[in-house]
Amino acid sequence: METNLTAIPAKLAPGDILRIHDASGQRITVVRGMVWVTQEGDPRDVFLSDGEDFAFERTGTALVEAITETQLLPLVDGTTELIRSPSRSQDTARSTPRGHQRSVKVTGART
């Protein structure tokens, strides 16, 4: 599924992961909820909650994992992959082989 991520916030359930490729210069804002952010080559763990934002500083892949039900505004260029949590994947068990997570690729334009 392709969508303009700047148009509407992404809704993430606890455990859902947003994988951002080529993250340097990209930005996310947490509208509501809490996320954990990590970047390739960066030893820090960053936690963001309501109203906080983060600008990615490193090239490579970044991961944003929802800790709680979260509305996230990802302002990104390029390919972003949403990986649903295993518990949420149970809802799609009929169409997804057991033990596999379902992922959706989305793209968006940075503002």
NORZIKA-V499851 format. One record per run of one state. SS is the DSSP state (h for helix, s for strand, l for the rest). FROM is the first residue (numbers start at 1). LEN is the number of residues. If there is no record, write none. Layout:
BEGIN
((SS/FROM/LEN) (SS/FROM/LEN))
END
This chain:
BEGIN
((l/1/9) (s/10/3) (l/13/4) (s/17/4) (l/21/6) (s/27/6) (l/33/1) (s/34/6) (l/40/6) (s/46/4) (l/50/3) (s/53/3) (l/56/6) (s/62/5) (l/67/3) (s/70/6) (l/76/3) (s/79/5) (l/84/2) (h/86/7) (l/93/10) (s/103/5) (l/108/4))
END
